[in-house]
Amino acid sequence: MDPILAFAKNDLAINAFGGPRSSSVRHDAQLRDATLCAMTPVMTYCEAVQRPTMRFVPARSVEQQDIQSLYRIRSQLVARRTAQSNQIRGLLLKYGIVVSQGISYIRKVIP
């Protein structure tokens, strides 16, 4: 293993939990388990960097991020509209007014 990667892994394991280790057996076991959990992403990253065939995905441009934000906002609006239309249909059903599914049918019933 590359000495720089080994140093980075060791440095992360030490700094992730700060301070000296206690002599308690229980604390040592917890620290060992937590260290393994903290090391997993680092080891995965180090392994990926060392592979010669690994292809990395380029960062998204500002335009791509804007388009994705618009899609997310639209999907949230559609979800809220659907939830509200279902609530309205349920309320109308309590009063004996049956409305078919679909926003257009609710718009016809409600002035």
N, C-alpha and C positions, 0 to 999 in steps of 0.2 A: 504494500500500500504506500501511496505517496506520503512522505513525512508531513507535508503541509496539510493534507486532508486529515491525517491522524491527529495533528495538533488542533485543527479546527473542531473535530469531534470531541476531543478531550476538553478543550476550552469551553465548548458549549455545555458539556455535562457538568463541569465544575461551576460555571457562572449561572446556570439555570436555577440553582438552588441556593447559591450564595452562603457564605459562612462555613465554618468548620463542621465536620460531621460529628455527631454524637456517638457515644460508645454503646448506646442501647441497641440490642439485637433487633428489636422491632423497628426502630427508626432506620437501621441499616437496610432492612428488607424493604421498607417503604421507599427509601431513597433509591435503592437499586431498581425497583420496579418503575419508579417515576423517571429515573435516568433512562431506562430502556424506552419508555414512552416518548421522552423528549428526543432521544437519539434516532428514532425511526425516520422522521422526515429528513434529518441530516444525512443519514446513511443512504436513503433513497436518492437524495439529490446527488451525493458524491458518486454513487454507482451510475446514475444517469449521465453525469458529466464525463465519466471515464469511458463510456461506450462510444466507439467511433461511428456507429451507424445511427446514433440518436439524432433525430431531427427536432429542432425546437420551433415552436410556433411564434411568429412575429407578434409584437404588441399591436393592439388595435389602434387605429387612427381615431382622431377626435370625431370625425364624421361617422365612423362605424359605431362609436360609443353613443353618439347622439341618436342615431337610428334605432339602436337597441333600446335606449331609454324611451323613445317614443312608442315602440312596440309594447314595452312593459306597461307604460301609462295607459295605452289603449286597452290592453288586456285587463288591467285592473278596473277601468271604467266599465267595460263589458260585464265583468264579474259582478260589480256593484249593481249595475242596472238589472241584471238577471236576478240577483238576490232581492232587490226591491220589488220587481215585478212578481216574483213568487210570493212575497209577503202580502202584496196587494191582492193577488188572486186568493190567497188563504183567508184574508179578512173578508173579501166579498163572498167567499164560499160560506162563511159563518152566517151571513145574512141571506143566504139562499141564491146568490147570483153566481152562476157558473160561467167562467170565462175560459176560453181555450188557451192553450199555451201559445206564447209568442207576444212580443211587445206590441205588435199592430193591433191585436184583439183588445188589449188593455187600453190602448189609446182610443179605440172606438167606444168603449164602455165609459171611460172616465172623461168628463167634459174638459 
